[in-house]
Amino acid sequence: MVYYIERLANPSSHSMAHIIQNKKKLLARISRIRGQINGVEKAVNEERECGEVLLTLAACRGAINALMAEILEGHVRLHLLDAESQKDSDRAVAAEELIEVIKRYLK
């Protein structure tokens, strides 16, 4: 807990490194999600069948969940695990298990 509070008080230059490192890829995902959301709006405006709207919404949810899983994985690896120093520790194993649970839950 002290580590977390200290990092909040003194954020380092790598506080968003995992996001900045994958910025282009993440922005491409966000752009696709935006397009899907626009598709939902268009389908509603054009009074399309509810099944079509629901399928588009399900696709949006899947895309948002995948984006969340990717950002959460980077967060766990960088901010909680510190992968460079503890690759074989119990903490590293627990972090990998957490990442896998999150990915499966968000599918």
N, C-alpha and C positions, 0 to 999 in steps of 0.2 A: 504494500500500500504506500509506503514511504517513497518507493521508486516512482510510482505513478504520480504522486503529488509533486515530487521533484521535477518530473518531466513536464507537468502542466505549468509549473512556475518558471521553468527554464527550457522552453522548447528548443530543440536543436534544429540544425539545417536539414536533417533527414526525417523530420516529423511526418512529412508526406511523401517520402522518397518512393515508396511502392506505388503511389498514385502517379507521381511525376514520371517515374520510369516507364510506366505503361500508359501514359496520357493519351497518345494517339489511338491506341487500341480501345481504351475506355471511351474516348469521345466518339469513336466509330460505333460502339455499342449503343451509346446514348442517342446518337443520331438515328440508328435503326429503331430504337424504342420510340423516339419522337414520331417517326414515320408510322409506326403501328398505332400509336395513340391518335394521330391524325386520321388514320384509316377508320378507327372506331367512330370518331366524330363524323366523318363523311358518311359512314354507313347509317348512323342514326339520322343525320340530316336528310339522307335520301330514302329514309324509311325502309331500309332493307330488312330481310328476314331476321328474326331474333337469333336464330341459330348461327347465322353468319357473324353477327355482332358478338355472340358468345365465344365463337372460335377465335375471333380476333383478340378479344379480351384475354383469353387463355394464352395466346401467343405472347401478348404483352406481359402477362404475369410471369411466364417462363423466362422471358428476356430480362425482366427486372430482377428476378431471382438469381439468374446467372451472373448478372452484374454485381449484385450484392455478395454472392459467394466469392467472386474474384477479389473484390475489395476486402472482404473479411479475411480471406486467406492471406493476402498481403499484410494486413494489419496484425494478424496473429504471428506470422513469421517475423515481422520487423519489430513490433512493439512489445510482444509478449514472450516470444521465443528467443530472439537474438540469435538467429541460426548460426552465425559464425562461431560462437563460443561454446555451444552446448549440443552439438549434433547427436550425441548418443545418450544423453541424459534422460532420466525419467520424465523430466519436463518436456523434452523434445518429443518423446513418444506420446505423451498426453496431448501435446499441441497437434501432432499429426492426426491423432484420433479425433480431436475436436474438429479439425478441418474437414475430415471425411464425413463426420456426422452432419456438419453444416451443409456440405455439398449435397448429401443424400436428402436431407430435410427440404432443401430449397428446390429440388427437382420436381 
